[in-house]
Amino acid sequence: MATTIPGSLVNKAKKHFMGMPAPSGYVPGVGRGATGFTTRSDIGPAKDSTDVPETGAGPPPKKAKDDDENEELNDNNYDEFEGYSGSLFSKDPYDEEDEEADKIYNMVDDKIDERRKDHREKKYKVAIEKYRKERPKIQQEFSDLKRQLSNVTEDEWAAIPEVGDSRNKAKRNARAEKLTPMTDSMLAMATSYGETGSTLDGRVQSGMMSTIGGMQSTMGGMMTSLGGLSSGWQSGMKSGAASSDLDLIKIGQARNKIMDIKLNQVSDSVTGQTVVDPKGYLTDLQSMIPQYGGDISDIKKARMLLKSVRETNPKHPPAWVASARLEEVVGKLQVARNLIMEGCEHNKKSEDIWLEAVRLHPPETSKSIVAAAVRALPHSVRIWLKAADIEIDMKDKKKVFRKALEQVPTSVRLWKAAIELEEPEDARVLLTRAVECCSSSTELWLALARLESYENARKVLNRAREHIPTDRHIWLSAARLEETRGQSDMIDKIIDRALTSLKANMVDMNREHWLKDAVDAEEAGCKLTAQAIISNVLGFNVEEEDKKATWMEDAENFERQGAVACARAVYGVMLREMANKKSIWLAAAHFEKQHGAVDDYNALLERATAAVPHAETLWLMHAKCKWMGGDVEQARAILAKAFEHNANSEEIWLAAVKLESENGHYPRARRLLERARKNAPSARIWMKSARLEWALKELDDGKKILAEALEIYPDAPKLHMMMGQILEEEGKFDEARKVYTGGVRKCPHSIPLWILLSRLEESQKQTIKARSDLEKARLRNPKVDALWLEAVRLEKRAGTKELAAERMARALQECESSGILWAEAIWLEDRHGRRAKSIDALKKCEHDPQVLLATARLLWSERKVKKAREWFERAIKVDSDLGDAFCNWLKFEQCHGTPEEQEKVVNRCNKYEPRHGELWTKYSKNVANWRKTSEEILRMATEEVTIPT
């Protein structure tokens, strides 16, 4: 019966196993992963194999290893929520249900992953961008400098110093390795080093020494050794070199002798002269470079395939041609020739194989091959042309062509080739025969007509129309012929008959082809023929509602191609059929102004004003044309007629005032303005009235008119601006400030008014007030680039470059596509950063004239004259109304161009008459320059342009 200890007697602070012996095989700490070591005292004395094992002691017997022992069931592989990381069911079979469950779980995982994919990628991209900003790559930090490397010239590259060598003098100037030649005996000794050899003693061989042991005698002073047998074997360094020395000189002589024998073998056995140069033999061998660089196995495969094709079907010419070209490519030209000639024997009726044989053979042999080809194929045009091409002498060529035409009289190619070799008279005779043999060739008929006289040419063209009634070129040639003879009345009849005949013969009338023929006729100098074609063909396949757009597009296309007569004919057709369209008359007038004479321009405008009398622009253009021609009275008469058809028209009133004021008739101009203020009052009429008084230095009258106008039109910003500018000119800055302040209250969206107020404050040393006014303007007019530009320039003038850069950054954020801001930003950068900024500007505003102008000035500062001129040209093409571009271009030409190039810029400025641009308007809107011409304003503004640095 077990003894039970009462719980009250048990010490709970002491473990129950303390003081008990350890079980057999116990290792302290093994449960928590500790590895101990055992000694002989731990194991105990060795046991004999016959000892009986103790029962119940020692570790249990080992089990066979299975998958359970491979599981890592330690604490590091255990999780409180998931347990051990091993699979609980790894031993169970994997059936279809398990596979279906895995598929479902995988689909769920993929769906969840797809849902978060965009967010994850966006988050990753943001993290990468943030990382790149904080730690940019080295190549990004030097990107602006790398862009400038493309502009470094060859001289600048050559001037860059080399990197110094930091090594010491001994390493920098290391002596070259010296090699001392060795003698032949030393080389022979080195080859036999360490070997053993045996020799016979010479004294024994000659009988001077006896080898009989135990006996020694002296005979005649000569010593004989009887003391035993001398071995004669020696070891060490002594060897048989005496009998096996290598004579390298003799080896070299033998090699040369063998080379001579080989060279003699290739000599000519008849004349005894060698056909090989002995001195250049090795050099020639080195220069033999194979022409084919492909794989040799590919050549062998191709040879086998082509050989199989040839043997299977020897009547297949492409196989022979391909085989010959293969051998030609690999450099075996003779094999190629043999193959192609064998192919000619099997395929005597093939043009291609004969032509290939002629190509592969030299000229001496090719003539006989061509002769055989002609005998086999007497009607082949290509072989006859090749036969003529081989001949060098012109007479021989003509003979070949005559023989060819006897065999193939219907070949147009042969007739054309033969005619090209003849003189005009002989060519005419040949063409007469050619059109009989080839009556369906339009080219031959037209060529014969060009060589004949006028009467005979008409007969030839009539015969050509009988043989070829479906070709339009014969009719067009007849029309050109009549025009060259001055028969202009026949041209329209011929074109009309041509269209009728072609329609009767069911010929498809292609409108594009006829328009192209019109352009060709004009290029040939037959403008009447071109106009007749346009008049009769322009309406083909064009719907009624599409006529205007289609015809305007045709006129623009002709103008781009330089076909002025065709474009004029298109406008003539449009004006006949749509005479009441103002836009067509305007387009025709602009066309005549650019490409026509002054009289034609005046005549067109006179017709336009009669056809569209209510078009004010046409009346003004007509009056200006007369005025520029010096006929002021006629210009007045035209404006008087314009008043009859357009009563109280503001444009006509102002044109009449400008005509009188420009010619010095100021009282008449004042009377016209007074009548205009009564009959056709408008803010512009009042402004022009005040401007006239201002220009004539009648400031009091001007202010009086402006005061009256502001009472009638208080929301007209230009009236406030003019009043303020007059007060500034008089030095009354406080009154000007009041006018500007009242103006921005009445017209808060007038940007020039805000800028004038800011500049007035700045001129009075009130920079803070000017900055405040611009801030108010930007609040009321957000995203206006002109206000941001003025703020940036205000800071620059104040000397606060950091604030200017900050304003520019904010401006580009708010107005990222503003060309004028990007142009200013380029020059706000330091010199090394301007190129990168210009590239960014061109990406944002590729076709902005201000950016193009700033880029041109940047290239100018870098002294890239040719590129800068191209960019000035580009800026003018984009916006010909920008006067600043002309000013900078003229200054550029004054520095780097010729007088002819400067005159070109001035002429283009007079042609386009620009009106906009910050620098241009500074002089053009100044009342002191109110009667200056465009050229005078251009030269004045050019003086203020600074040379960029």
Secondary structure, DSSP 8 states (H G I E B T S, - for coil): ------GGGS-TTS-TTTTS---TT--TTGGGT------HHHH-S---TTS---TT-S--------HHHHS--SGGGEETTTEESS-TTTTS---HHHHHHHHHHHHHHHHHHHHTHHHHHHHHHHHHHHHHHHS--HHHHTHHHHHHGGG--HHHHHHS------S-HHHHT----------HHHHHHHHTTT--EE---HHHHTTSS---TT--EEETTEEE--SS----EE-SS--THHHH---HHHHHHHHHHHHHHHHHHTB-TTT--BSS-STTHHHHHHH---S--S-HHHHHHHHHHHHHHHHH-TT-HHHHHHHHHHHHHTT-HHHHHHHHHHHHHH-TT-HHHHHHHHHHS-HHHHHHHHHHHHHH-TT-HHHHHHHHHH--SHHHHHHHHHHHHHH-TT-HHHHHHHHHTS-HHHHHHHHHHHHHH-TT-HHHHHHHHHHS-HHHHHHHHHHHHHH-TT-HHHHHHHHHHHHHTT-THHHHHHHHHHHHHHHHTT----HHHHHHHHHHHHHTT-HHHHHHHHHHHTTTT--GGGHHHHHHHHHHHHHHHT-HHHHHHHHHHHHHH-TT-HHHHHHHHHHHHHHS-HHHHHHHHHHHHHH-TT-HHHHHHHHHHHHHTT-HHHHHHHHHHHHHHSTT-HHHHHHHHHHHHHTT-HHHHHHHHHHHHHHS--HHHHHHHHHHHHHTT-HHHHHHHHHHHHHH-TT-HHHHHHHHHHHHHTT-HHHHHHHHHHHHHH-TT-HHHHHHHHHHHHHTT-HHHHHHHHHHHHHHSTT-HHHHHHHHHHHHHHT-HHHHHHHHHHHHHHSTT-HHHHHHHHHHS-GGGHHHHHHHHHHH-TT-HHHHHHHHHHHHHTT-HHHHHHHHHHHHHH-TTBHHHHHHHHHHHHHHS-HHHHHHHHHHHHHH---B-HHHHHHHT-GGGTT--HHHHHHHHHHH-----
